[in-house]
Amino acid sequence: MKRFFLVFLLVPVFLVGNVFDLFEENLKNSSGYWSSVKKFKEAQLNYKRYTNFWNPEISVSLGKTGITITEDGISDFSISPIVNFVNIYGFELGLSFPISVNTDDWSFNFEGTQLSVSRNLKTEYTVDKLKTEANYLSSKYSLKSTKNSIFIQTVQDIFDWYYYTKKIEILSQRLQVLNEKLSKAKDDDEKKALEKQILSTEQTLRSAEYSLQTIQTKNIDEEVYQKTRKFLEGVTLPATTLEYREDLKALELQKKAEEIEKKTWFLPYLPELTFSFNYDFEDSEWSIGIGFQMTLWDFGERKLEAEKRKSQLVSLEYQEKVRNIENSLSQELVNIANLESQLRQKEIELEDLEESSKTNDQLFRKGFLSEEDYTLSKLDYVEGTLEKENLENSLILEKLKYISILGYDLEKFLKEGDQN
C-alpha cells in the first residue's frame, strides 16, 4: 500500500482563494436577496419624503373634465402643469401653471401662476413618519440579515466541501485496505468482522458522497478553502450589544406611533376634512376650499380600526423579539462552549493516536505489524485530524451566527472590523 497519499492528506497546502467572490455570486443567484433589495429601495424612497424638505413632483392635468369630444369636434380644454415641491407636516405646497387651449385655431393662452396649499385634516403626519421610518429600518435589517444568511451558507458550503472531499478520500482508501485484508484473512471470525467494517465504511462513504453532491455553491476548490480558513480562523466575538438591530429600533418607533394612535382612537369616526388655500398671482385673487366627506354606515370598518388603535400589540411584539434574541444569543454561546469542549477532547484523542502511531511505526519496521494494519492506523490519525479541523470550522460558523444575531453586517465586520 502506497503511503505518499497519507502524506498528501497530512500536509495542508496554502493556496489563494476568495470567499467573497463566491458570496457575491450567491447573492446574484438568490431570489430572497433581490426581493429584500426591492423592498429596501421602496422603503428608502418612501422615507425620503419625510427626511427631505424639498420633494419636487411634476405632473400634468387636463382640466376638471379632461378632453370632451362632441359631434362638433373637440371642445376647448385646459392643460395645467403642476409642481408640488414641499410636503411638510402633512401640508402640500405647490404651483400650477394653467394653460387654456382654443381648439378652433389651436392657440394656447397662459393664464398665470397659481399657488396652492392643501392638507387633509385627518392626516397623522407624525404617525405616518414614524411608521415609514420603522418600515425603512425593518427592511434595512431584513436585507442585512438575508446577506448574512447567504454569507454563512457560503462559508458552510466551503467547509463542507473540504470536509466531505477529504472524508471520501480517506474512506475510499480505508475501504481498499479492508478489502485487501479480507482477501488475505483465513479465520472465519476475522472475515465476519472485516465484512461488517466494510459494510459500515460503504454506508458512511455513500452518505459523504451524497452530502458532497448537495452542496449548491460552485467553483469551490482547496484554494478557496485554505484562504477562507486562514481569513476566518482569527474571528473573535464583539461586545454583546443590540445597537445594530434595526428591527428593534423599528419596533420602538412603532411603539411611539402606537401610543399616539391610542390617544386618538376616535379618529376613524370623524369625517374626512380637506383644507386648501389657493392664490392666483395673475389676478391677485385668493380662495379657500374645504372638502367634507363622512361615512354614515359601514360594515364595522371604523369600529374595527378604532379598536385596533387601542391595542398594545407592538409592545408585546417588542418584548417577544428581545426575548427571542436573548435566547438565540444564549443558545449560540452554549454551542460555542460545547464545541470548545469537543475540540479539547479531540485534541486529547489525537495525542493518544499520535502515541499509538509512533508505536506502530516501530512494530511495522520490526515486522510485527502488517502493511494493512499499519496503513489503517495511519488513516485513523488522518481522519482524527480531519474531524478536529471540522470542529474548528464549526466553531467559526457558530461565531459568525452569533455576530449576525447581534445585527452586524458580516461582510463589513470581517473586512473592516466594525459595521461602521
Secondary structure, 3 states (H helix, E strand, C coil): CCCHHHHHHHCCCCCCCCHHHHHHHHHHCCHHHHHHHHHHHHHHHHHHHHHCCEEEEEEEECCCCCCCEECCEECCEEEEEEEEEEEECCEEEEEECCEEEECCCCEEEECCCEEEEEEECCCCHHHHHHHHHHHHHHHHHHHHHHHHHHHHHHHHHHHHHHHHHHHHHHHHHHHHHHHHHHHHCCCHHHHHHHHHHHHHHHHHHHHHHHHHHCCCCCCCCHHHHHHHHHHHCCCCCCCCCCCCCHHHHHHHHHHHHHHHHHHCCCHHHCCEEEEEEEEECCCCEEEEEEEEECCCCCCCHHHHHHHHHHCCHHHHHHHHHHHHHHHHHHHHHHHHHHHHHHHHHHHHHHHHHHHHHHHHHHHHHCCCCCHHHHHHHHHHHHHHHHHHHHHHHHHHHHHHHHHHHHCCCHHHHHHHCCCC
